[in-house]
Amino acid sequence: MSSRVSQAAAKSPDPYELERLAEELVARELTSSNYTPRTTTSTELPIYVPLSHDNPHLTAEVFNVEEFLLSRSHTSLQDLRSELRDYLTSLKEELVLLINDDYEAFISLSTDLRGEGSRLEKLKLPLDDLRKRISESRAGLQATQDSIQETLDTRTHLREEKALLHLLLKISESVTRLESLLLISQVTTSSLESHNSNYQFHLPASAGQPTDAKSQGNRAKHLSRVTAEYTQLLYHIEKAKEENCAFVDEIRWRIDRIQSTLTSDLDHVFSAILSSLTDIKAGRVLDLERAKLYVDLTECLRIYDSLHLWRVAEEIMRRDVMQAFIKKTIFPDALAVSLSPVLPHTPLPAALSTRTESHGGALLPRTPYTPFTAFATKQNPFEASHVSGPVHLLDESNDALAKLYNQILRFIERDFGRIMEIAERVSLKAGSTISQSSIALGNHDLGEAQQASVDGFEIVTNVVWAEIGKAIMDELGTVVFAPGNPNEFRKHHSTTQAFIRSLEFLAPSTHSVQNMRSHPVFTAFQRRWQLSVYFQLRWKEIITKLEETLSSRILDPEAPNFTPGRNVFVTAQAADIFTAIASCWSAEVYIPDLAHRFWKFTLQLLSRYREWLESSLPPAGGSPAKPAANITNDKTSAITNPPRSSTPGLTPEATIESTAADEILLRQFATALVDIRAMTNQVLQLWREEISMMLPDTSTEYDTAEEVLEVALRSQLEQLSALSTSLYSQATAILSRRCCDALLPVRSIPSQFRAMSNKRLPSEPSYFAPTILRPVRIFFGIGAVGGPGERLKEELLRGVSTNVVENVCQRYIQYLTAMKKTEESLRRLKKGKKSTLSIFGSATAGKDDGKDEERIRAQMILDVEAFKTEGEALGVDMQSVESFIVLDQMVRADLVDGDL
């Protein structure tokens, strides 16, 4: 920093440009008139800190003049210049002191190092000799270490060779022992080469001949011992192959011969045991012998599992047992001929007791029952277990296919039930893990089924279902899967699905069921069902009958060609719509795999019914609900539209034609309302009791499938409800207009009383008062039989009556207002004539006018009271109707103002 300052001082007389900075500071203070100094919370005076080496501005890498001046803003420029000069003087003094202190040590450095060169030369001489000796010692130690390491490596190699030799000796002894156990004849390598590796081995003398249970049991135990030895041999061979031993390649042909002989003998013994257990014609098998046979069968299955030859064992079972039964049971005419019964193994109780003892208390979990709720003809497996035994049989009354399936189920239960459980226990106990045997047998061709399947026995999948599914598709496919007759197709489908469920109950575990459902034969079997064709036939069958009914646009129950509906519906169209919806979910039509299509069809039927109603009902002319004040100027009849009256604010009397048209409209509206409410209630009841339980569960983490489907159904029903709202408003408007027409005699009450010779006060209401609300009573069948809206009484009577009363009261008020204006005009006219005609006038004329007004008011009060009684009889709270309160006040007031 001092060098930079000295350079600046050499170039300018004012190195820090203090004069320029002072001028800029003054100019800034003069121009910044709106400058507001920073307010600080502290009121202390600034502390004077002298310049020192600890000042951050002086020790920075780049000296910033402005920041330095701002940090010393409390100091004037003259004082700052003096302070800087004093600090410069102190720096120079410190520099001189530093040089003086270090100069003495620097001068004495050359004196202290005098004579050190010769001393270093003397020390250098013995170092070379010492380095040479260390190198020689290191070389000797390295040679010794290499010799020891070589000896150790030699010993290790010898030890490994010895272990390998021991391993080869074990392999040779094991091969020899296995050949002796399997009675394989000894042949030379040259003879093998000359015969192109056609191995000659000695099968047991009993091969291909019938053997008794004792010899089979001994042979099974013998093969179990051979398998244990063979598994150990495979393990040793795998270790020897890691060392690339030529000896293993030389004896490979012997190992293959042992493996071939072992599998051949095992297949023979296993086939003989299966024949003894499953062949009924072989004769009576005692309980003790059968128990021994199952023990030998268990040994054979364990051998197959340890060798990972599951598919080989399954192929033997399918070839020797399953295929023979399928050929004589499933053939093209199997449904037309009587089948021979499947005889149980004798004695039956002992077989069942053996089965129970073999299970013990650790029964494997059964497949959960998936009920087809629509199929009531099939037995419930849990309820029918005491009748059918362990196997769940189908209801075979008048069903040849069910009889065939029961025949198959009895056979599987008799001949494969115990075998499947033993195989499952063997697989679970062994774990079915990949062992060295599977690696050693990698070159052995076990067939495509062995290489393309999962580990463990899958008897239900690869033996039972593979044969049954193929036989049904090949032999009975044209009968079982034919969709030409929908009823037979549904019957075959439901029977077959029940058979599959019963077959799944025979599976030893849920894992077996899952494997069976994922098998290619099962997938192809399910695809053979032409469900889309079946749905189209059902759709055509339902739609054809329904469209014939919907072709009629008649909603009037009194029409000559009208066919009444059934039960809760009025029209046959609504009844047929609901019948079509219910038939989609009935046991005779519904198939669970078509649930989504039947659900869509249900919603389409509801939409079709709504469209039919819209096209059958007369179009609404404008707003259906109109106030009573506007009814005088507008007819809402859908049949006749008479011209508007020439007198504003007055409605002409209803003609006979318009009355008949109104009756027809009311009957149509009531019929539609009854059917819409019945349709909504019946469909929702069907949803709760059947549909919601029959639809498959497709719930997600956000919402459940039942809620989503119910929302869709209610949305479709809400559209029907919207249509019923419009019908309700139109019916209310017609009833209001007809009730208002009954008020026409109100206008003639003043002239009637003035023309009467009897001037007494009235004591009963007018003749028209009880008839004002008569259209409402007739519509709802009150006091009469067969009203159009009789079935809507409980739901709509109070609401419709309240709306009609409101409209009638408004019309009544309108008539009274017009009447009051007329009376006022007459009073003014009479008052103007008194001055000119008083000579001929009577003295009692004024008193008669006052009595007439009193009688008119009394009559109107009686009429309104009668109207109130009629409204309350219909369930209307008259005191809550605002227009009636206004009407009651108006009839009790003076007809004309008192000052006239």
Secondary structure as GFF3:
##gff-version 3
##sequence-region A 1 900
A	DSSP	alpha_helix	2	11	.	.	.	ID=ss1
A	DSSP	alpha_helix	18	31	.	.	.	ID=ss2
A	DSSP	alpha_helix	56	59	.	.	.	ID=ss3
A	DSSP	alpha_helix	65	71	.	.	.	ID=ss4
A	DSSP	alpha_helix	77	112	.	.	.	ID=ss5
A	DSSP	alpha_helix	116	181	.	.	.	ID=ss6
A	DSSP	alpha_helix	189	194	.	.	.	ID=ss7
A	DSSP	alpha_helix	213	242	.	.	.	ID=ss8
A	DSSP	alpha_helix	246	250	.	.	.	ID=ss9
A	DSSP	alpha_helix	252	278	.	.	.	ID=ss10
A	DSSP	three_ten_helix	280	282	.	.	.	ID=ss11
A	DSSP	alpha_helix	287	306	.	.	.	ID=ss12
A	DSSP	alpha_helix	310	317	.	.	.	ID=ss13
A	DSSP	pi_helix	318	322	.	.	.	ID=ss14
A	DSSP	alpha_helix	323	329	.	.	.	ID=ss15
A	DSSP	alpha_helix	348	359	.	.	.	ID=ss16
A	DSSP	alpha_helix	385	388	.	.	.	ID=ss17
A	DSSP	alpha_helix	400	415	.	.	.	ID=ss18
A	DSSP	alpha_helix	417	430	.	.	.	ID=ss19
A	DSSP	alpha_helix	436	440	.	.	.	ID=ss20
A	DSSP	alpha_helix	448	451	.	.	.	ID=ss21
A	DSSP	alpha_helix	459	459	.	.	.	ID=ss22
A	DSSP	pi_helix	460	465	.	.	.	ID=ss23
A	DSSP	alpha_helix	466	475	.	.	.	ID=ss24
A	DSSP	alpha_helix	477	480	.	.	.	ID=ss25
A	DSSP	alpha_helix	486	505	.	.	.	ID=ss26
A	DSSP	alpha_helix	510	517	.	.	.	ID=ss27
A	DSSP	alpha_helix	520	527	.	.	.	ID=ss28
A	DSSP	alpha_helix	531	550	.	.	.	ID=ss29
A	DSSP	alpha_helix	572	584	.	.	.	ID=ss30
A	DSSP	three_ten_helix	592	594	.	.	.	ID=ss31
A	DSSP	alpha_helix	595	616	.	.	.	ID=ss32
A	DSSP	alpha_helix	628	631	.	.	.	ID=ss33
A	DSSP	alpha_helix	656	686	.	.	.	ID=ss34
A	DSSP	pi_helix	687	691	.	.	.	ID=ss35
A	DSSP	alpha_helix	692	694	.	.	.	ID=ss36
A	DSSP	alpha_helix	705	741	.	.	.	ID=ss37
A	DSSP	three_ten_helix	744	748	.	.	.	ID=ss38
A	DSSP	alpha_helix	749	755	.	.	.	ID=ss39
A	DSSP	three_ten_helix	769	771	.	.	.	ID=ss40
A	DSSP	alpha_helix	774	779	.	.	.	ID=ss41
A	DSSP	three_ten_helix	790	792	.	.	.	ID=ss42
A	DSSP	alpha_helix	793	837	.	.	.	ID=ss43
A	DSSP	alpha_helix	845	873	.	.	.	ID=ss44
A	DSSP	three_ten_helix	878	880	.	.	.	ID=ss45
A	DSSP	alpha_helix	882	892	.	.	.	ID=ss46
###
